[in-house]
């Protein structure tokens, strides 16, 4: 182990987050050396490598690969190891390239006061060459194959780095690009951000898999560690807009939003079939998909699936999740019919309040059916309930003179409270519009302004729940319809994120 910045051994560095440190693999994670290592092994082996060779090459120390080549060729392992060292080091000196987003993330962590360590299965000589290129002072500590008795996939390197930094592995994120490195970090008890380089990495609970470090933030990493350290539950409602398919690279953009918000549970609408499963698998979360349109994904285990599993495009589905302290919460995701749409009838057609309310009869019938299902599934009065969704109707709390009946029924008949209005009671000052970040003019080409309104909700009930914060979420570049393919925000709705505390 080599320290690269002054520190007091055994004393954690200060951090504004539960995140105490970030531990980076080197080869293929921070710098594009997996390719260089692969080429070096091919040179020494005297043949092209194949996918079948990956378990013996990627993420492995030089000695392991040398022993593997020795068994196959009969050449003495020590000689092969020396050749591998020589070939790889030569390539590193001339061909090192930082991975996308790596330096930006290191700079952001330094600004946030979160210490970093380099944890590699490469020997010290190679690691020091890379450190010179990246800047050794970016890392408080470096651990190489020469510094522990056992290297990856054993937990020893990550445990050694945590010990040197004086931090708890459970409050650290390890960033890795191979299954071998992931196994090492998870065995040490770290949360893992996997960014595969040459070989894919499977999903698992507690593991986040992203395509790149580009755009990863300190807040995202902070949301990955030890959710049990906070007595909170962050619930998000998000209409994915036909699964996100109107936007390029929508799945990666959806994952970025979920991770960056620190959401623990997301109620999804317009999943386009399998979005809940795909998102959950990429995050290492649990999921429930019902019908073609509705789903819930959860960082916490799902202990029961609620409602009709064959629900149609409109309706609701629910899950019961168990938090780390054993508390259970029922979380439902709902999508109500899109027509007739009250704000259009009010703004474009000038209908009076009585007619607007009368035209809500279909949605009112559907929400009452959903409320009955919620009541039938509840475990007495002891289990808190959160109902999220795209209701396609405004709130009775937002429009003076119009008693919009859907949200009123949820409040009056089921005791559900509006978390956003609990946090922001002034509807004029904080309108909380969720429809629509991409529509300023109506889609019919008339040039009429698109009515902006709050039609997505996080409602709740339960004596143990209290609203700590609630906000509307839209992030990144948002271009207006129809030029939306390149948007960073992959939906036509804003999301709603509420942070609950437990009394």
Backbone torsions as a table, in degrees:
resi	resn	phi	psi	omega
1	UNK	NA	138.9	178.1
2	UNK	-129.5	121.2	174.4
3	UNK	-78.4	144.6	-178.7
4	UNK	-120.5	5.3	177.3
5	UNK	-153.2	149.4	179.7
6	UNK	-58.7	137.9	178.2
7	UNK	-158.5	164.4	173.4
8	UNK	-99.5	113.3	-176.7
9	UNK	-54.4	137.0	175.9
10	UNK	80.9	1.2	-179.0
11	UNK	-111.1	118.7	179.6
12	UNK	-62.4	142.2	173.6
13	UNK	-75.3	153.4	-179.7
14	UNK	-70.3	145.4	175.3
15	UNK	-147.3	144.0	178.9
16	UNK	-79.3	-5.1	-174.8
17	UNK	-118.5	165.3	168.2
18	UNK	-59.4	-21.4	177.7
19	UNK	-66.3	118.9	-177.9
20	UNK	-95.9	-28.4	-179.8
21	UNK	-166.2	159.0	173.4
22	UNK	-122.9	129.6	-172.9
23	UNK	-114.0	117.5	-172.5
24	UNK	-105.2	127.8	160.7
25	UNK	-64.8	162.6	-177.3
26	UNK	-104.1	-65.4	-171.5
27	UNK	-67.4	117.5	177.8
28	UNK	85.3	-12.4	-179.0
29	UNK	-104.1	-58.2	177.5
30	UNK	-90.7	-35.9	-179.2
31	UNK	-131.3	152.9	-176.2
32	UNK	-84.7	70.2	179.9
33	UNK	-106.0	-10.5	176.5
34	UNK	-57.9	-42.0	177.9
35	UNK	-62.5	-41.4	-180.0
36	UNK	-65.6	-40.5	177.7
37	UNK	-64.7	-42.6	178.6
38	UNK	-59.1	-44.8	179.3
39	UNK	-65.0	-38.5	179.4
40	UNK	-64.2	-42.5	179.3
41	UNK	-65.6	-41.3	177.0
42	UNK	-59.1	-41.2	179.9
43	UNK	-62.0	-46.3	-178.5
44	UNK	-72.0	-36.5	179.8
45	UNK	-71.6	-25.2	-179.8
46	UNK	76.4	21.7	179.9
47	UNK	-157.2	158.0	173.4
48	UNK	-67.8	143.0	175.8
49	UNK	-87.9	157.9	179.7
50	UNK	-124.1	175.6	177.6
51	UNK	-57.3	-34.6	-179.3
52	UNK	-63.8	-22.3	-179.0
53	UNK	-84.7	-12.5	-172.7
54	UNK	-55.5	-43.4	-178.3
55	UNK	-61.2	-21.9	-178.7
56	UNK	-95.9	-5.5	-172.9
57	UNK	-119.7	-50.9	-173.1
58	UNK	-75.9	127.9	177.6
59	UNK	74.4	6.2	-177.3
60	UNK	-97.9	147.3	173.5
61	UNK	-68.3	159.9	-178.2
62	UNK	-55.1	-40.8	-175.2
63	UNK	-64.5	-38.2	178.9
64	UNK	-63.1	-48.0	-179.3
65	UNK	-65.6	-36.2	177.4
66	UNK	-64.1	-43.7	177.4
67	UNK	-61.6	-39.7	179.2
68	UNK	-64.0	-44.3	178.0
69	UNK	-66.6	-36.4	179.5
70	UNK	-63.0	-42.1	179.3
71	UNK	-64.0	-31.5	-177.5
72	UNK	-84.5	-28.8	-172.6
73	UNK	-112.3	-18.4	-176.3
74	UNK	83.1	-0.4	177.8
75	UNK	-78.2	147.1	-177.4
76	UNK	-63.7	132.1	-172.3
77	UNK	-62.5	-38.3	-179.5
78	UNK	-62.3	-39.9	178.1
79	UNK	-65.6	-41.6	178.6
80	UNK	-64.0	-40.8	179.1
81	UNK	-61.3	-42.1	178.9
82	UNK	-63.4	-41.3	178.5
83	UNK	-64.5	-41.7	178.7
84	UNK	-62.3	-44.2	176.9
85	UNK	-56.7	-48.7	-175.7
86	UNK	-63.4	-47.7	-177.6
87	UNK	-64.9	-42.4	-177.5
88	UNK	-68.7	-45.7	-178.7
89	UNK	-60.7	-38.2	179.0
90	UNK	-63.2	-40.2	179.5
91	UNK	-70.3	-38.3	179.9
92	UNK	-62.0	-41.9	-177.3
93	UNK	-63.0	-29.1	-174.8
94	UNK	-109.5	-14.9	-170.2
95	UNK	-128.9	17.6	-176.2
96	UNK	-72.5	132.2	179.9
97	UNK	-136.1	123.1	177.0
98	UNK	-62.5	144.3	177.7
99	UNK	-72.7	151.5	-179.1
100	UNK	-54.5	128.5	176.7
101	UNK	84.9	-10.1	-172.9
102	UNK	-64.8	-49.8	-177.0
103	UNK	-68.7	-37.0	177.4
104	UNK	-61.4	-41.3	180.0
105	UNK	-67.8	-41.4	177.3
106	UNK	-60.8	-40.9	178.7
107	UNK	-65.1	-41.0	180.0
108	UNK	-65.1	-39.2	178.2
109	UNK	-65.1	-41.3	177.8
110	UNK	-62.1	-41.6	179.3
111	UNK	-64.4	-34.7	-179.4
112	UNK	-82.4	-4.6	179.9
113	UNK	77.1	22.8	179.1
114	UNK	-98.6	118.6	-177.7
115	UNK	-70.6	155.9	-180.0
116	UNK	-129.1	154.3	175.3
117	UNK	-133.7	148.9	171.1
118	UNK	-98.0	125.3	-177.0
119	UNK	-129.3	106.1	-171.4
120	UNK	-132.9	151.5	173.7
121	UNK	-88.8	2.0	175.6
122	UNK	-79.1	157.3	178.5
123	UNK	-71.7	164.4	-176.5
124	UNK	-58.0	-40.2	-177.0
125	UNK	-60.5	-41.7	179.7
126	UNK	-71.7	-43.7	-179.6
127	UNK	-59.4	-40.7	-179.5
128	UNK	-66.3	-33.0	176.2
129	UNK	-63.7	-43.5	178.5
130	UNK	-67.7	-42.6	179.8
131	UNK	-60.2	-38.0	177.7
132	UNK	-62.1	-37.5	-179.0
133	UNK	-72.4	-40.2	-177.7
134	UNK	-81.3	-28.7	-172.5
135	UNK	105.7	101.3	-174.2
136	UNK	-60.2	-28.5	-177.5
137	UNK	-72.8	-5.6	173.7
138	UNK	-69.0	-18.5	-174.5
139	UNK	-120.1	135.9	176.8
140	UNK	-73.4	-32.7	-174.4
141	UNK	-146.8	149.5	168.6
142	UNK	-130.8	139.0	178.9
143	UNK	-124.3	126.3	-177.9
144	UNK	-119.9	-180.0	178.8
145	UNK	-62.5	-21.0	-179.2
146	UNK	-82.8	-7.0	-168.2
147	UNK	-102.2	-11.5	179.1
148	UNK	-132.9	155.1	-179.9
149	UNK	-64.0	-41.2	178.8
150	UNK	-119.4	136.9	177.7
151	UNK	-107.8	-172.1	-177.8
152	UNK	-54.5	138.9	14.8
153	UNK	-88.2	6.3	175.1
154	UNK	-65.6	155.2	-178.1
155	UNK	-76.4	-9.1	-170.4
156	UNK	-51.4	-46.4	-177.4
157	UNK	-62.2	-40.5	-179.4
158	UNK	-72.4	-37.0	176.0
159	UNK	-64.3	-38.8	178.6
160	UNK	-64.6	-41.0	179.3
161	UNK	-64.4	-43.4	179.3
162	UNK	-63.9	-40.3	179.1
163	UNK	-63.8	-41.5	-179.6
164	UNK	-66.3	-33.7	179.0
165	UNK	-83.8	-16.0	-176.4
166	UNK	71.6	40.4	-176.5
167	UNK	-125.3	161.4	177.8
168	UNK	-86.0	125.2	179.4
169	UNK	-54.2	-34.1	-178.6
170	UNK	-67.4	-16.2	178.9
171	UNK	-105.1	20.2	-179.2
172	UNK	-122.8	151.1	171.6
173	UNK	-110.1	128.5	172.1
174	UNK	-99.8	134.5	179.8
175	UNK	-108.6	118.4	-172.1
176	UNK	-134.8	161.6	179.3
177	UNK	-125.6	-0.3	179.9
178	UNK	-131.3	157.3	176.1
179	UNK	-61.0	-36.1	179.9
180	UNK	-62.8	-47.0	178.8
181	UNK	-66.2	-39.3	177.2
182	UNK	-60.3	-44.1	179.0
183	UNK	-59.7	-40.2	178.9
184	UNK	-63.6	-48.2	-177.3
185	UNK	-66.3	-42.4	-179.3
186	UNK	-69.0	-33.8	176.3
187	UNK	-65.7	-28.4	177.7
188	UNK	-79.9	-11.9	178.4
189	UNK	96.8	13.1	179.9
190	UNK	-86.1	149.7	163.3
191	UNK	-69.8	152.8	-174.0
192	UNK	-127.8	131.6	164.3
193	UNK	-105.5	111.9	-179.6
194	UNK	-98.3	128.8	177.9
195	UNK	-126.8	84.6	-172.1
196	UNK	-57.6	141.0	177.2
197	UNK	-103.8	-73.1	-177.6
198	UNK	-97.7	-32.3	-176.7
199	UNK	-120.5	144.3	-179.7
200	UNK	-67.2	157.2	177.3
201	UNK	-125.6	130.1	-179.2
202	UNK	-73.8	163.0	178.9
203	UNK	-89.1	160.7	178.2
204	UNK	-166.0	156.0	176.2
205	UNK	-56.0	136.8	179.8
206	UNK	81.5	2.7	-178.8
207	UNK	-120.3	131.5	176.4
208	UNK	-108.9	131.6	-180.0
209	UNK	-116.9	120.6	177.2
210	UNK	-126.7	159.4	-177.0
211	UNK	-77.8	-21.9	-172.7
212	UNK	-161.3	160.8	172.3
213	UNK	-83.8	-8.2	-179.4
214	UNK	-60.4	124.7	178.2
215	UNK	84.9	-5.2	178.5
216	UNK	-69.3	135.6	-176.1
217	UNK	-113.4	165.0	175.8
218	UNK	-61.9	-38.1	179.3
219	UNK	-62.2	-39.4	177.3
220	UNK	-60.2	-46.1	-179.9
221	UNK	-64.6	-40.1	179.3
222	UNK	-61.4	-33.5	-179.0
223	UNK	-72.8	-13.5	-177.1
224	UNK	-85.2	-17.5	-171.3
225	UNK	-100.0	140.1	166.0
226	UNK	35.1	64.1	177.7
227	UNK	-59.2	-19.6	179.7
228	UNK	-71.9	-11.6	178.2
229	UNK	-70.4	-19.4	179.0
230	UNK	-116.7	134.1	179.8
231	UNK	-86.4	61.8	-173.8
232	UNK	-137.6	161.7	172.5
233	UNK	-139.0	121.6	-179.7
234	UNK	-103.7	115.8	-175.6
235	UNK	-114.4	131.3	-179.5
236	UNK	-122.8	141.7	171.6
237	UNK	-109.5	130.9	-175.6
238	UNK	-148.7	118.8	169.0
239	UNK	-84.4	116.7	-173.5
240	UNK	-78.9	-9.0	178.8
241	UNK	64.3	79.0	-179.5
242	UNK	52.9	41.7	179.5
243	UNK	76.6	-1.2	-177.5
244	UNK	94.8	5.3	-168.8
245	UNK	-68.7	-10.1	177.4
246	UNK	-78.8	-9.4	-174.0
247	UNK	-120.2	137.1	179.3
248	UNK	-64.2	143.5	177.6
249	UNK	53.1	38.7	-172.7
250	UNK	-62.5	-35.2	-176.6
251	UNK	-65.4	-45.1	178.0
252	UNK	-62.8	-37.3	179.9
253	UNK	-69.4	-37.4	175.6
254	UNK	-63.0	-44.4	179.5
255	UNK	-61.6	-41.8	179.8
256	UNK	-60.3	-43.2	179.3
257	UNK	-61.9	-47.3	-176.1
258	UNK	-62.9	-45.9	-178.9
259	UNK	-67.2	-41.4	-176.2
260	UNK	-67.7	-33.2	179.0
261	UNK	-74.4	-19.8	-175.3
262	UNK	74.3	19.7	-179.9
263	UNK	-60.6	143.3	175.2
264	UNK	-98.4	-32.1	-179.9
265	UNK	-139.7	137.1	178.3
266	UNK	-128.8	120.6	171.0
267	UNK	-87.4	123.9	-172.2
268	UNK	-110.2	144.0	170.2
269	UNK	-127.8	156.6	-175.4
270	UNK	53.4	56.0	-179.1
271	UNK	-76.9	-12.8	179.2
272	UNK	57.9	37.3	173.8
273	UNK	100.3	-73.0	-168.7
274	UNK	-123.3	17.6	-177.7
275	UNK	-61.7	-39.0	-179.4
276	UNK	-60.3	-45.9	-179.9
277	UNK	-63.7	-46.2	-177.5
278	UNK	-64.3	-43.4	179.6
279	UNK	-65.0	-44.5	-178.7
280	UNK	-63.6	-42.2	-179.4
281	UNK	-65.3	-38.9	178.4
282	UNK	-67.0	-32.9	-179.1
283	UNK	-86.7	-14.4	-172.0
284	UNK	75.0	30.6	-176.9
285	UNK	-103.8	-178.0	174.6
286	UNK	-99.9	155.3	-178.1
287	UNK	-148.7	159.7	172.6
288	UNK	-141.5	126.7	177.1
289	UNK	-117.9	132.0	178.8
290	UNK	-130.3	123.0	-179.4
291	UNK	65.1	-166.6	-174.7
292	UNK	-84.8	-2.5	-162.2
293	UNK	-135.5	-18.9	-168.9
294	UNK	-121.6	145.2	177.0
295	UNK	-164.0	165.8	174.1
296	UNK	-136.4	133.2	173.0
297	UNK	-118.5	144.9	-171.1
298	UNK	-145.4	134.1	170.7
299	UNK	-66.0	-29.9	-177.4
300	UNK	-92.6	153.4	-178.7
301	UNK	-60.0	142.3	173.9
302	UNK	-92.6	121.5	-177.2
303	UNK	-101.8	-14.9	177.9
304	UNK	-157.6	148.3	174.8
305	UNK	-110.7	130.9	-167.4
306	UNK	-118.6	150.7	177.4
307	UNK	86.7	-173.6	-176.4
308	UNK	-79.5	117.8	-179.9
309	UNK	-67.9	-18.7	-179.6
310	UNK	-105.2	28.8	-179.8
311	UNK	-56.6	147.3	-179.5
312	UNK	-77.5	-161.0	-178.1
313	UNK	-63.0	-38.4	176.9
314	UNK	-108.1	148.4	-178.3
315	UNK	140.8	-147.1	-178.4
316	UNK	-153.2	154.6	173.0
317	UNK	-139.1	156.3	-176.1
318	UNK	-142.9	163.9	174.4
319	UNK	-138.8	157.5	168.7
320	UNK	-109.1	125.6	179.9
321	UNK	-113.1	153.2	177.9
322	UNK	-114.1	120.6	178.6
323	UNK	-78.8	172.0	-172.8
324	UNK	-62.5	-31.6	179.2
325	UNK	-83.8	2.3	179.8
326	UNK	98.4	-12.3	177.5
327	UNK	-62.8	134.1	176.1
328	UNK	-105.6	145.8	179.9
329	UNK	-137.6	134.0	173.5
330	UNK	-90.5	126.7	179.8
331	UNK	-122.3	122.8	-178.9
332	UNK	-115.7	143.7	173.9
333	UNK	-118.0	127.8	-175.8
334	UNK	-124.8	149.4	172.5
335	UNK	-136.9	119.8	-178.8
336	UNK	-102.0	159.3	-173.6
337	UNK	-54.5	144.5	-174.2
338	UNK	-88.0	-12.6	-177.7
339	UNK	-136.9	148.4	-5.5
340	UNK	-70.9	153.8	-176.3
341	UNK	-104.9	113.2	-172.3
342	UNK	-56.0	-45.9	-179.9
343	UNK	-60.1	-33.2	175.5
344	UNK	-66.6	-45.1	-178.6
345	UNK	-64.0	-33.4	179.3
346	UNK	-75.3	-48.5	-173.7
347	UNK	-79.8	-42.5	-174.2
348	UNK	-89.1	-38.3	-173.8
349	UNK	-102.2	-12.5	177.0
350	UNK	68.1	28.9	-178.7
351	UNK	-68.1	143.5	177.7
352	UNK	-74.3	167.7	-174.9
353	UNK	-57.1	-42.4	-177.1
354	UNK	-60.5	-41.5	179.7
355	UNK	-71.2	-39.5	176.9
356	UNK	-57.1	-45.8	-179.8
357	UNK	-65.8	-41.3	179.9
358	UNK	-61.6	-34.9	-178.4
359	UNK	-74.9	-5.8	177.6
360	UNK	-88.5	7.7	-173.3
361	UNK	-58.5	-40.9	-178.9
362	UNK	-65.4	-46.1	178.2
363	UNK	-66.5	-36.2	179.1
364	UNK	-63.0	-41.9	177.6
365	UNK	-62.5	-40.2	-178.6
366	UNK	-68.9	-42.0	-179.5
367	UNK	-65.9	-34.7	177.9
368	UNK	-66.1	-36.5	175.5
369	UNK	-64.9	-39.8	177.7
370	UNK	-64.3	-43.3	179.7
371	UNK	-63.4	-34.8	176.4
372	UNK	-65.6	-41.8	178.8
373	UNK	-64.3	-39.5	177.6
374	UNK	-62.5	-44.5	-179.7
375	UNK	-64.6	-41.2	-178.7
376	UNK	-66.9	-28.9	-177.1
377	UNK	-88.8	-15.9	-173.7
378	UNK	-67.1	148.1	175.4
379	UNK	-97.5	87.2	-177.2
380	UNK	58.6	-147.2	178.9
381	UNK	-103.4	6.8	-171.4
382	UNK	-86.5	-23.2	-175.9
383	UNK	-92.9	119.6	176.1
384	UNK	-61.8	151.0	-179.5
385	UNK	-125.1	134.6	172.8
386	UNK	-125.2	124.6	177.6
387	UNK	-115.6	118.0	179.6
388	UNK	-117.8	163.4	173.7
389	UNK	157.9	171.8	171.6
390	UNK	-93.6	105.4	-175.8
391	UNK	-88.8	-12.4	-179.0
392	UNK	55.0	30.1	176.6
393	UNK	-153.1	148.8	177.0
394	UNK	-71.3	176.1	178.1
395	UNK	-97.8	144.9	174.5
396	UNK	-65.9	-14.6	178.8
397	UNK	-82.5	-9.3	-171.2
398	UNK	-108.0	-26.0	-173.4
399	UNK	-110.4	109.4	172.5
400	UNK	-62.8	128.8	175.6
401	UNK	92.1	-7.2	176.9
402	UNK	-126.4	113.9	179.8
403	UNK	-88.8	72.3	-179.3
404	UNK	-52.0	121.8	-164.4
405	UNK	-80.7	-21.1	-175.4
406	UNK	-68.7	-53.2	179.4
407	UNK	-68.2	-31.4	178.4
408	UNK	-65.7	-39.8	177.4
409	UNK	-64.7	-41.0	178.5
410	UNK	-60.3	-37.3	179.9
411	UNK	-77.0	-50.4	-171.2
412	UNK	-78.1	-36.4	-173.9
413	UNK	-95.4	-22.7	-177.7
414	UNK	-124.3	-1.4	176.9
415	UNK	70.3	22.4	-179.6
416	UNK	-85.9	131.4	-179.0
417	UNK	-103.5	151.6	-176.4
418	UNK	-90.2	109.7	-173.8
419	UNK	-65.4	-36.6	-179.5
420	UNK	-65.6	-42.5	179.5
421	UNK	-73.0	-23.1	173.0
422	UNK	-65.1	-39.8	-179.2
423	UNK	-82.5	-27.8	-176.1
424	UNK	-134.3	79.4	-172.9
425	UNK	-70.4	-18.4	-177.5
426	UNK	-91.8	104.2	-175.8
427	UNK	-71.2	-21.6	178.1
428	UNK	-78.0	-47.1	-179.3
429	UNK	-71.0	-38.4	-177.4
430	UNK	-125.8	78.5	-176.3
431	UNK	-65.9	-30.2	176.7
432	UNK	66.9	34.6	-176.0
433	UNK	-60.9	134.1	174.4
434	UNK	-113.8	-17.7	173.3
435	UNK	-117.4	119.7	-4.5
436	UNK	-142.3	137.1	-178.7
437	UNK	-67.6	-17.7	-177.3
438	UNK	-107.8	-7.4	-178.0
439	UNK	-113.0	110.8	172.7
440	UNK	-102.1	-36.5	174.2
441	UNK	-110.3	151.2	180.0
442	UNK	-63.9	144.3	-173.6
443	UNK	-66.7	-12.8	-175.0
444	UNK	-77.8	0.4	177.8
445	UNK	80.9	6.1	-177.5
446	UNK	-76.6	-14.6	-176.3
447	UNK	82.7	-0.5	179.5
448	UNK	-68.6	140.1	177.7
449	UNK	-60.8	136.9	176.2
450	UNK	-74.6	125.7	176.3
451	UNK	-60.0	128.7	176.2
452	UNK	-97.4	135.0	-176.2
453	UNK	-156.6	167.7	177.6
454	UNK	-100.4	104.1	-176.6
455	UNK	-123.1	1.5	177.3
456	UNK	-114.4	137.5	-167.7
457	UNK	-137.5	153.2	165.1
458	UNK	-123.8	101.3	179.5
459	UNK	-101.3	156.6	-175.8
460	UNK	-156.1	160.7	168.0
461	UNK	-152.4	156.3	-178.9
462	UNK	136.4	126.6	-175.1
463	UNK	-62.5	-25.6	-177.8
464	UNK	-83.3	-9.0	-176.8
465	UNK	-97.0	140.6	171.3
466	UNK	-140.4	146.3	-177.6
467	UNK	-84.5	118.4	174.6
468	UNK	-90.0	-34.0	-179.3
469	UNK	-164.8	150.8	172.0
470	UNK	-148.9	136.8	-177.2
471	UNK	-151.2	157.7	172.9
472	UNK	-88.1	137.0	-175.0
473	UNK	-117.0	120.2	166.4
474	UNK	-142.9	130.9	-174.7
475	UNK	-136.4	157.5	175.3
476	UNK	75.2	-170.4	-178.8
477	UNK	-71.1	127.7	177.9
478	UNK	-125.6	105.5	174.5
479	UNK	-92.3	154.9	-174.4
480	UNK	-82.8	154.9	176.5
481	UNK	-58.3	137.2	7.5
482	UNK	-98.2	6.9	-176.1
483	UNK	-85.2	63.6	-170.3
484	UNK	-110.8	-5.7	-172.2
485	UNK	-59.9	-33.7	-178.3
486	UNK	-92.3	7.3	-177.8
487	UNK	-61.2	142.5	171.0
488	UNK	-73.7	-31.4	177.6
489	UNK	-89.6	117.3	-168.2
490	UNK	-95.0	33.0	-177.4
491	UNK	-144.8	163.3	172.8
492	UNK	-95.9	-4.0	173.2
493	UNK	-108.5	150.1	161.3
494	UNK	-77.9	155.1	174.2
495	UNK	-93.1	163.8	174.3
496	UNK	-122.6	126.8	-178.7
497	UNK	-121.3	122.0	178.3
498	UNK	-119.4	133.0	174.9
499	UNK	-101.5	117.4	178.2
500	UNK	-100.8	142.7	167.3
501	UNK	-107.7	163.4	-179.6
502	UNK	-115.5	127.7	178.4
503	UNK	-75.1	NA	NA
